[in-house]
Amino acid sequence: MSLRLWLMGGSMPLFSEQDNPASFSPHLTTRILTYSYLLSFNAWLLLAPVVLCYDWQVGSIPLVESLGDMRLVATALLAVVMVALCLRCVFSLQRQESRQVLVGMLFLVFPFIPASNLFFRVGFVVAERVLYMPSMGYCILVAHGLGRLCSVVGRWGTTVLSVSMLLLLLLFSWKTVQQNHVWLSREALFRSGIQTLPHNAKVHYNYANFLKDSGRHQEAIHHYTTALRLFPRHASAMNNLGTLTRDPEEAERYYRKALDTNPQHNRALFNLGNLLKSQGKEKEAETLLKDSMHFGPHFADAYSSLASLYAEQKRFAEASEVYLKGIENCPDSSDLHNNYGVFLVDTGELNLEALWPLIKL
């Protein structure tokens, strides 16, 4: 934990409502009921991993907002099972009996505590990866339970249980093979998310990004629009829709809407700044590009765009300063180095010292 805190600079990570909607609910009852239900949901994934998805954010699991929600039956059932297992642990310790149940409970519960929202907010709703260690405890409990059951049901009952377990192993093996196909490519992964959780805005957004990168813009627009229908405050979806829009007025509307939702969205600031720059609104464009640099200090394009604006205004000293600051913060950006070299050639300030940032790439 000390190493983890040191890697994070001594501060907790910051998450958004998209990452963990329940933790941002203003109602304590909603948070408690939802967290409780998520415990039973994770237990069900251990028992029957039928529905699996790479991302469970943004609408995948609606919040539990009242005691009348039928999903709380699962929570109550889990509570009964956990109490029974805890009592079994206590009696086993008192009688110095086999402690498999205790070991299974320890593996099941303690590795999951950091992901439970009990002590601090986590950045996901459900994450299948956090169940790897708890599954060890689950397997110990299942093995212990089967052993006890076999001692009761006799030889024929043991045979039936053995055949059942063999079928279960074959079924899980088939599920594993099927799930491996999901991870073969970026497209297969993102498309599987839409097939599994079509009401999840995040999977539509991710698939739209893939389609946008692949040049399939009309399909991308459809999925960005779907993401916004499911989660109207998705600033990145608004921004990306603006980049696919040919109408400048409509693009500006998307960018400004994204900034209304998230004023620190550095790419929306950059895109709107560039759009206004092309329209001759240089003062507002300068402000937006500066803000883009401020909120995204490692976003190389913002430095290049602002420096280009300064160069067009004959403010060469300021342009050079922005380029150098960009190269300092984004040393691996070849475009930034190249643009600075072009700037030096155009301004007649090319020398060996100025060439060094370009030579070292």
C-alpha positions in Angstrom: 0.0 0.0 0.0 2.9 2.3 0.8 4.4 1.7 -2.7 1.0 2.3 -4.3 0.6 5.6 -2.5 4.1 6.6 -3.5 3.4 5.8 -7.1 0.3 8.0 -7.0 2.2 10.9 -5.4 0.6 10.5 -2.0 -2.9 11.3 -3.2 -6.0 9.3 -4.1 -7.0 9.0 -7.8 -9.9 11.1 -9.0 -12.9 9.5 -10.6 -16.0 10.8 -12.5 -19.6 9.9 -12.3 -19.2 7.8 -15.3 -16.7 5.5 -13.5 -18.8 4.9 -10.4 -22.3 6.4 -10.5 -23.4 5.1 -7.1 -20.6 6.9 -5.3 -21.8 10.2 -6.7 -25.4 9.8 -5.6 -26.4 12.5 -3.2 -28.6 10.0 -1.2 -26.9 7.9 1.4 -29.6 5.3 1.2 -29.0 4.8 -2.6 -25.3 4.4 -2.1 -25.7 1.8 0.7 -28.3 -0.2 -1.1 -26.4 -0.1 -4.4 -23.1 -1.1 -2.8 -24.9 -4.0 -1.0 -26.5 -5.2 -4.2 -23.1 -5.1 -6.0 -21.8 -7.5 -3.4 -24.4 -10.1 -4.4 -23.8 -9.3 -8.1 -20.1 -10.1 -7.7 -21.0 -13.3 -5.8 -23.3 -14.3 -8.7 -20.4 -13.7 -11.2 -18.4 -16.2 -9.2 -21.2 -18.7 -9.1 -22.4 -18.3 -12.7 -20.2 -16.1 -15.0 -22.8 -16.1 -17.8 -22.8 -12.4 -18.7 -19.3 -11.0 -18.9 -18.2 -7.6 -20.2 -14.9 -5.7 -20.3 -16.5 -2.6 -18.8 -19.5 -2.3 -16.5 -19.7 1.5 -16.2 -22.3 4.1 -17.1 -25.8 2.5 -16.8 -24.7 -1.2 -16.9 -26.3 -1.7 -13.4 -29.0 0.8 -12.5 -28.9 2.3 -9.0 -30.9 0.6 -6.2 -32.9 3.6 -4.9 -35.6 2.1 -2.7 -36.2 -0.8 -0.3 -38.9 -2.0 -2.7 -36.3 -3.0 -5.4 -36.6 -6.7 -5.9 -32.8 -7.0 -6.4 -32.4 -6.6 -2.7 -33.7 -10.2 -2.3 -30.3 -11.3 -3.7 -28.6 -9.0 -1.2 -30.6 -10.6 1.7 -29.8 -14.1 0.4 -26.1 -13.3 0.3 -26.2 -11.9 3.8 -27.8 -15.1 5.1 -25.2 -17.3 3.4 -22.3 -15.1 4.7 -23.7 -15.2 8.3 -24.0 -18.9 8.1 -20.4 -19.3 6.9 -19.2 -17.0 9.7 -21.0 -19.0 12.3 -19.5 -22.2 10.8 -16.0 -20.6 11.1 -16.7 -19.7 14.8 -17.9 -23.2 15.7 -15.0 -24.9 13.8 -12.4 -22.8 15.8 -14.1 -23.6 19.1 -14.1 -27.3 18.4 -10.7 -27.3 16.7 -12.2 -28.9 13.6 -11.2 -28.5 10.0 -10.6 -24.9 9.1 -11.2 -25.0 5.4 -14.2 -22.7 5.7 -12.2 -20.1 7.6 -9.4 -20.2 5.0 -12.0 -20.0 2.2 -13.7 -17.0 3.8 -10.5 -15.2 4.3 -9.5 -15.6 0.6 -13.1 -14.7 -0.4 -13.6 -11.6 1.7 -10.3 -9.8 2.4 -8.9 -9.4 -1.2 -12.3 -8.0 -2.2 -12.4 -5.3 0.5 -10.4 -2.7 -1.5 -12.9 -3.0 -4.4 -16.0 -2.7 -2.2 -16.2 1.1 -1.8 -16.2 0.4 2.0 -13.1 2.6 2.8 -12.7 4.7 -0.4 -14.2 5.3 -3.8 -13.1 3.0 -6.6 -13.1 3.7 -10.3 -15.5 1.0 -11.5 -19.0 -0.4 -10.8 -18.0 -4.1 -11.4 -14.6 -5.3 -12.5 -14.2 -9.0 -13.2 -10.5 -8.8 -12.6 -10.9 -8.1 -8.9 -12.5 -11.5 -8.5 -9.4 -13.5 -9.3 -8.2 -13.9 -5.6 -11.8 -14.1 -4.2 -12.4 -17.0 -6.6 -9.6 -19.0 -4.8 -11.6 -18.7 -1.5 -14.8 -19.6 -3.4 -13.2 -22.8 -4.8 -12.0 -23.8 -1.3 -15.6 -23.4 0.0 -17.0 -25.4 -2.9 -14.5 -28.2 -2.4 -15.2 -28.3 1.3 -18.9 -28.3 0.7 -18.7 -31.1 -1.9 -16.6 -33.2 0.5 -19.1 -32.8 3.2 -21.9 -33.6 0.8 -20.2 -36.8 -0.5 -19.8 -38.1 3.0 -23.6 -37.9 3.4 -25.1 -39.0 0.1 -23.2 -42.3 -0.3 -21.6 -44.0 -3.3 -24.4 -43.3 -5.8 -24.8 -39.8 -4.7 -21.0 -39.3 -5.0 -21.1 -40.6 -8.6 -23.9 -38.1 -9.5 -21.9 -35.3 -7.9 -18.8 -36.3 -9.8 -20.6 -36.4 -13.1 -22.2 -33.0 -12.4 -18.8 -31.4 -11.6 -17.4 -32.9 -14.8 -20.2 -31.3 -16.8 -19.7 -28.0 -15.0 -16.0 -28.0 -15.8 -16.7 -28.7 -19.4 -19.3 -25.9 -19.5 -16.8 -23.4 -17.9 -14.1 -24.5 -20.3 -16.4 -23.8 -23.2 -17.2 -20.4 -21.8 -13.5 -19.7 -21.4 -12.8 -20.6 -25.1 -15.8 -18.4 -26.2 -14.6 -15.5 -24.1 -11.1 -15.7 -25.5 -12.5 -14.9 -29.0 -13.8 -11.6 -27.5 -10.2 -10.5 -26.8 -8.8 -11.3 -30.2 -9.0 -7.7 -31.5 -10.0 -4.2 -30.5 -13.1 -4.4 -32.7 -14.2 -7.8 -31.3 -13.8 -6.5 -27.8 -15.7 -3.3 -28.2 -18.4 -5.0 -30.3 -18.9 -7.6 -27.6 -19.6 -4.9 -25.1 -22.5 -3.6 -27.2 -23.9 -7.1 -27.7 -23.6 -7.9 -24.0 -24.6 -4.5 -22.4 -26.4 -2.4 -25.1 -27.6 0.0 -22.4 -24.0 0.8 -21.3 -23.0 4.3 -22.7 -19.3 3.6 -22.3 -19.2 0.6 -24.6 -21.0 2.6 -27.3 -18.5 5.4 -26.9 -15.5 3.0 -27.1 -16.9 1.3 -30.2 -17.5 4.7 -31.8 -13.9 5.6 -31.2 -12.8 2.5 -33.0 -15.2 3.2 -35.9 -13.9 6.8 -36.0 -10.3 5.6 -36.2 -11.2 3.2 -38.9 -12.8 5.9 -41.1 -16.4 4.5 -40.6 -17.7 7.9 -39.6 -21.5 7.4 -40.1 -21.4 4.3 -37.9 -19.3 6.2 -35.4 -21.8 9.1 -35.3 -24.6 6.6 -34.6 -22.9 5.1 -31.6 -21.7 8.5 -30.2 -25.4 9.6 -30.4 -26.5 6.4 -28.7 -23.9 7.0 -25.9 -25.3 10.5 -25.4 -28.9 9.2 -25.4 -27.9 6.8 -22.6 -25.7 9.3 -20.7 -26.4 12.9 -21.8 -23.5 14.3 -19.8 -20.8 12.4 -21.8 -18.5 15.3 -22.6 -16.0 13.2 -24.7 -18.8 11.9 -26.9 -20.0 15.4 -27.6 -16.5 16.5 -28.4 -15.9 13.6 -30.8 -19.2 14.2 -32.5 -18.0 17.7 -33.1 -14.9 16.4 -34.9 -17.1 14.4 -37.3 -19.5 17.2 -38.1 -18.9 19.1 -41.3 -21.0 22.0 -40.4 -18.9 24.5 -38.4 -21.8 25.9 -36.5 -23.0 22.4 -35.4 -19.4 21.5 -34.5 -19.1 24.6 -32.3 -22.4 23.7 -30.6 -21.1 20.3 -29.7 -17.8 21.7 -28.4 -19.5 24.3 -26.3 -21.9 21.7 -24.9 -19.0 19.5 -24.0 -17.3 22.4 -22.2 -20.6 23.2 -20.4 -20.5 19.7 -19.0 -16.8 19.6 -18.3 -15.0 23.0 -18.5 -11.6 21.3 -18.1 -12.0 19.0 -21.2 -8.7 19.8 -22.8 -9.5 18.3 -26.2 -12.8 20.2 -26.5 -10.9 23.3 -25.6 -8.4 22.6 -28.3 -11.0 21.7 -30.9 -13.1 24.8 -30.2 -9.9 27.0 -30.1 -8.8 25.7 -33.5 -12.3 26.2 -35.0 -12.4 29.8 -33.8 -8.9 30.3 -35.0 -9.9 29.3 -38.5 -12.8 31.8 -38.3 -10.5 34.7 -37.4 -11.6 34.9 -33.7 -8.0 34.9 -32.5 -8.5 36.4 -29.1 -11.0 33.7 -27.9 -9.0 31.0 -29.7 -5.8 32.0 -27.8 -7.6 31.8 -24.4 -9.1 28.4 -25.3 -5.7 27.0 -26.5 -4.0 28.2 -23.3 -6.7 26.5 -21.2 -6.2 23.3 -23.3 -2.4 23.4 -22.4 -3.2 24.1 -18.8 -5.6 21.2 -18.4 -3.6 18.9 -20.7 0.1 19.7 -20.1 1.1 16.7 -22.2 -1.1 17.3 -25.1 1.4 18.3 -27.9 -1.2 19.5 -30.4 -2.3 22.3 -28.2 1.3 23.7 -28.0 1.7 23.5 -31.8 -1.6 25.2 -32.4 -1.0 28.1 -30.0 2.5 28.6 -31.3 1.2 28.6 -34.9 -1.3 31.3 -33.9 1.4 33.4 -32.3 3.6 33.0 -35.4 0.8 34.1 -37.7 0.5 37.3 -35.5 4.3 37.9 -35.8 4.7 37.2 -32.0 7.8 35.1 -32.7 9.3 35.2 -29.2 6.1 34.0 -27.6 5.7 31.3 -30.3 9.2 30.0 -29.6 8.6 30.0 -25.9 5.4 27.9 -26.4 7.3 25.4 -28.7 10.1 25.0 -26.2 7.6 24.5 -23.3 5.8 21.9 -25.4 9.0 20.1 -26.2 9.9 20.0 -22.5 6.5 18.5 -21.6 6.1 16.3 -24.7 9.7 15.3 -25.6 8.5 12.3 -27.6 6.2 14.3 -30.0 7.9 14.2 -33.4 5.3 16.5 -34.8 6.0 19.2 -32.2 9.8 19.0 -32.9 9.1 19.1 -36.7 6.8 22.1 -36.3 9.4 23.9 -34.2 12.1 23.2 -36.9 9.8 24.6 -39.6 9.2 27.7 -37.5 12.9 28.3 -37.0 13.5 28.0 -40.8 10.6 30.4 -41.6 11.8 33.0 -39.0 15.5 32.7 -40.1 16.6 31.6 -36.6 17.9 28.2 -37.6 21.3 27.3 -35.9 22.9 24.1 -34.6 21.7 24.8 -31.1 18.1 25.1 -32.3 18.6 22.0 -34.4 19.5 19.8 -31.4 15.9 19.0 -30.3 15.3 17.7 -33.9 18.6 15.8 -34.3 18.1 13.8 -31.1 14.9 12.3 -32.5 
